[in-house]
């Protein structure tokens, strides 16, 4: 449920628009409000801020996925993965140290 909080300074508060699609009532007003919101996003810099946040998230997720794939492929060669898992299971090394060791060897 939408809370009835008032927007802070420089924030957008979406108005309630009455529309009846079958009769086209309120459609022009709704279109105007959508365009006004678009202008607000551009003029306030919020659209750019949103795009930068979205781009940052996309980049970091892609980086994590690609780095994991490359490192995982590397440790799967031979018996590398089994040896690491066995060493962790037998308490010969802790998982954090094992990860750091792999990263030091693979990512330079």
HUHU-V767530 format. One line per field, one symbol per residue. psi: psi as a letter, one per 40 degrees, with the letter a starting at -180 (. if undefined). A space follows every 10 residues. Layout:
psi = ???
//
This chain:
psi = hhifiiiihe ihhhihhhih ddefhedddd dddddddddd dddeeddddd dddddddddd dddddddddd ddddeehbfd ddddddddde fdiidddddd ddddddh.
//
